[in-house]
Amino acid sequence: MKDRKSEEQGEFRSGYVAIAGAPNAGKSTLLNKLLGFKISITSKKPQTTRNKILGVVHRPSSQLVLIDTPGIHRANNALNIKIVDTALSAFGDVDIILLVGDAVNPDPESESILINNIKKINKPVVLALNKIDIVDKSKLPDIIFQWQKHLEFERVIPVSAKSAEGIEELFFAIENLLPPGPPFFPEDMVTDLPERFIAAEMIREKIFRLTGQEIPYASAVTIDSFTEKKGKGVVAIEATIHIERDSQKGIIIGKNGSKLKQIGTQAREEIEQLIGVKVFLKLFVKVDKDWSKNDRTLTKFGY
């Protein structure tokens, strides 16, 4: 009742919330569900998210600025080190940490790294225990107890980012912790991401979903051109998929170009939904040897 009372009093609240968790805990799916709009890419493979993704939720009495962060894990190469650094850098600039725990497939090593880093900062933490739609609910009390042994939470909310179970309760828990203040962004804004970035991410999502083995982790996407044809309601996009070895090129192109065509078709359809206009998408594949281990190339690709 405390959450509802603050809403009834008409005190507007706003603040920044970092969504943190181990790889594959469902952070990006949860962000998209909270927004009611897909801006963060998802796949069943861990470490899909590589950048901080900002989304703005507009509520009657609050504005939540959500920052989806890459999964925290033990990094072992230049790219993964930068990815983890990106996630950890978000913690110091937010009002609340929304920790997403996987109720089905815990990752003790990554969770331990995450908890140890959260303990170093003085921020309120809400635990969203995710995937309760597929877990034996009789096991939830013990799962929650295991988390509470390691960290003190303001609230623990069992949720399903897929089915939306517990989402409204999670909203109230976060709202009650936000500081009073005016909104940071106008009501028609859901993200600060440029369309070029979103287009590159949608292409990369299809690579994660449609290819296997090492290909998703050896690939990066850059937008070469993003041109709106005036008066025609059409955007023409040219993008390059960068891979690390010649042997990967044939895999991502596929027989007679079938795999690349599949990636392009699905990415184009998703980009069209996001930007609301027809898209012409042309994809190229380029070998940039061991790009994920090269600091200069990582910077060039936006990591």
C-alpha positions as CSV (number, residue, x, y, z in Angstrom):
1,M,0.0,0.0,0.0
2,K,2.9,2.3,0.5
3,D,3.7,2.4,-3.2
4,R,0.1,3.3,-4.1
5,K,-0.1,6.0,-1.4
6,S,2.8,7.9,-2.9
7,E,1.1,7.8,-6.3
8,E,-2.2,9.0,-4.8
9,Q,-0.4,12.0,-3.2
10,G,0.6,13.1,-6.7
11,E,4.3,13.4,-6.0
12,F,6.1,12.8,-9.3
13,R,9.3,10.7,-9.2
14,S,12.0,10.2,-11.8
15,G,15.4,8.5,-11.9
16,Y,17.8,6.2,-13.6
17,V,17.7,2.4,-13.1
18,A,20.5,0.0,-14.2
19,I,19.3,-3.4,-15.2
20,A,22.0,-5.8,-14.3
21,G,22.5,-9.6,-14.2
22,A,24.5,-12.6,-15.5
23,P,24.4,-13.4,-19.2
24,N,21.1,-14.9,-20.4
25,A,19.2,-13.9,-17.2
26,G,16.6,-12.1,-19.4
27,K,17.6,-8.5,-18.9
28,S,16.9,-7.3,-22.4
29,T,13.6,-9.2,-22.5
30,L,12.6,-7.5,-19.3
31,L,13.6,-4.1,-20.6
32,N,11.4,-4.6,-23.7
33,K,8.5,-5.8,-21.5
34,L,8.8,-2.8,-19.2
35,L,8.9,-0.4,-22.1
36,G,6.1,-2.2,-24.1
37,F,8.4,-1.7,-27.0
38,K,11.4,-3.6,-28.4
39,I,14.6,-1.7,-28.5
40,S,17.1,-4.2,-27.0
41,I,18.0,-7.3,-29.0
42,T,17.5,-10.8,-27.5
43,S,18.5,-14.3,-28.2
44,K,18.9,-17.6,-26.3
45,K,22.7,-17.2,-26.6
46,P,24.5,-15.5,-23.7
47,Q,26.3,-12.2,-24.1
48,T,24.0,-11.0,-26.9
49,T,23.9,-7.4,-25.4
50,R,27.3,-5.6,-25.9
51,N,26.3,-1.9,-25.2
52,K,24.3,0.0,-22.7
53,I,20.8,0.4,-24.0
54,L,18.6,3.3,-22.6
55,G,14.8,3.1,-22.6
56,V,12.3,5.5,-21.0
57,V,9.1,4.4,-19.3
58,H,6.5,7.1,-18.9
59,R,4.1,6.4,-16.0
60,P,1.3,8.6,-14.6
61,S,3.3,9.5,-11.5
62,S,6.9,8.7,-12.6
63,Q,9.5,8.4,-15.3
64,L,11.9,5.5,-15.2
65,V,15.0,5.8,-17.3
66,L,16.1,2.2,-17.7
67,I,19.6,1.2,-18.7
68,D,20.0,-2.4,-20.0
69,T,23.6,-3.5,-19.4
70,P,25.6,-6.4,-20.8
71,G,25.8,-9.6,-18.8
72,I,28.4,-9.6,-16.1
73,H,30.8,-12.5,-16.5
74,R,34.5,-13.5,-16.2
75,A,36.0,-11.8,-19.2
76,N,38.8,-13.5,-21.1
77,N,39.4,-11.4,-24.2
78,A,39.6,-7.7,-25.2
79,L,35.9,-7.6,-26.4
80,N,34.5,-9.2,-23.3
81,I,36.6,-7.0,-21.0
82,K,35.1,-3.9,-22.7
83,I,31.6,-5.4,-22.5
84,V,31.9,-6.0,-18.7
85,D,33.5,-2.6,-18.2
86,T,30.5,-1.1,-20.0
87,A,28.1,-2.8,-17.7
88,L,30.0,-1.9,-14.5
89,S,30.3,1.7,-15.5
90,A,26.5,2.1,-15.4
91,F,26.3,1.3,-11.7
92,G,27.7,4.6,-10.4
93,D,25.4,6.9,-12.4
94,V,22.0,5.5,-11.5
95,D,19.6,5.8,-8.6
96,I,18.6,2.2,-8.4
97,I,20.0,-1.2,-9.5
98,L,17.5,-3.7,-10.8
99,L,19.2,-7.0,-10.4
100,V,17.7,-9.7,-12.7
101,G,18.2,-13.2,-11.3
102,D,17.6,-16.4,-13.3
103,A,15.3,-18.7,-11.3
104,V,15.8,-21.6,-13.8
105,N,19.5,-21.6,-14.8
106,P,21.6,-19.8,-12.2
107,D,25.2,-18.8,-13.0
108,P,27.0,-18.8,-9.7
109,E,30.3,-17.6,-11.0
110,S,28.9,-14.6,-12.9
111,E,26.4,-13.8,-10.1
112,S,29.2,-13.8,-7.5
113,I,31.2,-11.3,-9.7
114,L,28.1,-9.1,-10.0
115,I,27.2,-9.2,-6.3
116,N,30.8,-8.3,-5.3
117,N,30.7,-5.2,-7.6
118,I,27.3,-4.1,-6.3
119,K,28.5,-4.3,-2.7
120,K,31.1,-1.7,-3.5
121,I,28.5,1.0,-4.2
122,N,25.8,2.4,-2.0
123,K,22.7,2.0,-4.2
124,P,19.3,0.5,-3.4
125,V,18.9,-2.9,-5.1
126,V,15.7,-4.5,-6.2
127,L,15.9,-8.2,-7.2
128,A,13.6,-9.3,-10.1
129,L,13.7,-13.1,-10.0
130,N,13.0,-13.9,-13.6
131,K,11.5,-16.9,-15.5
132,I,8.9,-17.8,-12.9
133,D,6.7,-18.9,-15.8
134,I,8.8,-22.0,-16.2
135,V,10.1,-22.7,-12.7
136,D,8.6,-24.9,-10.0
137,K,7.1,-22.2,-7.8
138,S,7.4,-24.4,-4.7
139,K,11.2,-23.8,-5.0
140,L,11.0,-20.0,-5.1
141,P,11.3,-19.4,-1.3
142,D,14.6,-21.4,-1.3
143,I,15.9,-19.6,-4.4
144,I,15.1,-16.2,-2.9
145,F,16.8,-17.3,0.4
146,Q,20.0,-18.2,-1.5
147,W,20.1,-14.7,-3.1
148,Q,19.3,-12.9,0.2
149,K,22.3,-14.7,1.9
150,H,24.6,-12.6,-0.3
151,L,23.0,-9.2,-0.7
152,E,20.4,-7.0,1.1
153,F,17.5,-6.1,-1.3
154,E,15.0,-3.4,-0.9
155,R,12.4,-5.7,-2.5
156,V,12.4,-9.1,-4.1
157,I,9.8,-9.5,-6.9
158,P,9.3,-12.8,-8.8
159,V,8.6,-12.0,-12.4
160,S,8.3,-13.4,-15.9
161,A,9.7,-11.0,-18.5
162,K,8.1,-13.3,-21.1
163,S,4.5,-13.5,-19.7
164,A,4.5,-10.1,-17.8
165,E,3.7,-11.9,-14.5
166,G,4.8,-9.6,-11.6
167,I,5.7,-6.7,-13.9
168,E,3.2,-4.2,-12.3
169,E,4.4,-5.1,-8.8
170,L,7.9,-4.5,-10.0
171,F,6.9,-1.1,-11.4
172,F,5.5,-0.1,-8.0
173,A,8.6,-1.3,-6.1
174,I,10.9,0.7,-8.3
175,E,8.7,3.8,-8.3
176,N,8.7,3.9,-4.5
177,L,12.5,4.1,-4.5
178,L,12.8,6.8,-7.1
179,P,13.7,10.3,-5.9
180,P,11.1,13.0,-6.3
181,G,11.7,15.2,-9.3
182,P,10.5,16.2,-12.8
183,P,10.9,13.9,-15.9
184,F,14.2,13.9,-17.7
185,F,12.8,13.2,-21.2
186,P,9.7,14.3,-23.2
187,E,6.7,12.0,-23.2
188,D,7.2,10.9,-26.9
189,M,10.8,9.7,-26.3
190,V,11.4,6.0,-25.6
191,T,15.1,5.8,-26.2
192,D,18.1,8.1,-27.0
193,L,19.6,5.5,-29.4
194,P,20.0,6.7,-33.0
195,E,18.2,4.7,-35.7
196,R,21.6,3.7,-37.2
197,F,22.5,2.0,-34.0
198,I,19.2,0.2,-33.7
199,A,19.4,-1.0,-37.3
200,A,22.9,-2.5,-36.6
201,E,21.6,-4.2,-33.5
202,M,18.7,-5.8,-35.3
203,I,21.0,-7.2,-37.9
204,R,23.3,-8.5,-35.2
205,E,20.3,-10.1,-33.4
206,K,19.5,-12.1,-36.5
207,I,23.1,-13.3,-36.7
208,F,22.8,-14.5,-33.1
209,R,19.5,-16.3,-33.8
210,L,20.2,-17.7,-37.2
211,T,23.8,-18.9,-37.0
212,G,25.6,-21.2,-34.6
213,Q,28.9,-22.1,-33.1
214,E,31.4,-19.2,-32.9
215,I,29.8,-17.0,-35.6
216,P,27.6,-14.8,-33.4
217,Y,30.6,-14.0,-31.1
218,A,33.0,-13.4,-34.0
219,S,30.6,-10.9,-35.8
220,A,30.1,-7.2,-35.5
221,V,27.9,-4.9,-37.6
222,T,28.5,-1.4,-38.9
223,I,26.2,0.8,-40.9
224,D,27.9,2.2,-44.0
225,S,25.0,4.4,-45.1
226,F,21.5,5.3,-43.8
227,T,19.7,7.4,-46.4
228,E,16.1,8.6,-46.2
229,K,14.7,9.1,-49.7
230,K,12.8,12.4,-49.4
231,G,9.1,12.2,-50.3
232,K,9.2,8.5,-50.8
233,G,8.9,7.2,-47.2
234,V,11.8,4.9,-47.8
235,V,15.1,4.4,-46.0
236,A,18.0,2.7,-47.8
237,I,20.5,1.0,-45.5
238,E,23.9,-0.5,-46.4
239,A,25.6,-2.5,-43.6
240,T,28.7,-4.6,-43.3
241,I,28.9,-7.8,-41.2
242,H,32.5,-8.1,-39.9
243,I,33.8,-11.5,-39.1
244,E,37.2,-12.7,-38.0
245,R,38.3,-15.5,-40.3
246,D,37.8,-16.5,-44.0
247,S,36.3,-19.8,-43.0
248,Q,33.4,-17.9,-41.3
249,K,32.5,-16.0,-44.4
250,G,31.0,-19.0,-46.3
251,I,29.0,-19.9,-43.2
252,I,27.4,-16.5,-42.8
253,I,26.7,-16.2,-46.5
254,G,25.3,-19.7,-46.9
255,K,24.7,-21.8,-50.0
256,N,23.9,-19.5,-52.9
257,G,23.7,-16.6,-50.4
258,S,20.7,-18.2,-48.6
259,K,21.9,-17.5,-45.0
260,L,22.8,-13.9,-45.7
261,K,19.4,-13.4,-47.4
262,Q,17.6,-14.9,-44.4
263,I,19.5,-12.5,-42.0
264,G,18.7,-9.6,-44.2
265,T,15.0,-10.3,-44.7
266,Q,14.3,-10.8,-41.0
267,A,16.4,-7.8,-40.0
268,R,14.7,-5.6,-42.6
269,E,11.2,-6.6,-41.4
270,E,12.1,-5.7,-37.8
271,I,13.8,-2.4,-38.7
272,E,10.6,-1.4,-40.7
273,Q,8.5,-2.1,-37.6
274,L,10.8,0.1,-35.5
275,I,11.2,3.1,-37.7
276,G,7.8,2.9,-39.4
277,V,8.8,3.2,-43.0
278,K,9.8,0.8,-45.8
279,V,13.4,-0.2,-45.8
280,F,15.8,-1.3,-48.5
281,L,18.6,-3.3,-46.8
282,K,21.8,-4.4,-48.5
283,L,24.3,-6.5,-46.5
284,F,28.0,-7.0,-47.1
285,V,30.4,-9.5,-45.4
286,K,34.0,-8.5,-44.6
287,V,36.8,-10.4,-42.9
288,D,38.6,-8.3,-40.2
289,K,41.1,-10.8,-38.8
290,D,40.8,-11.1,-35.0
291,W,38.9,-7.8,-34.7
292,S,37.6,-8.8,-31.2
293,K,41.2,-8.8,-29.9
294,N,42.2,-5.5,-31.4
295,D,41.6,-2.4,-29.3
296,R,41.7,0.0,-32.3
297,T,39.1,-2.1,-34.2
298,L,36.9,-2.5,-31.1
299,T,36.9,1.3,-30.8
300,K,36.1,1.7,-34.5
301,F,33.2,-0.7,-34.2
302,G,31.8,1.2,-31.2
303,Y,32.9,-0.9,-28.3
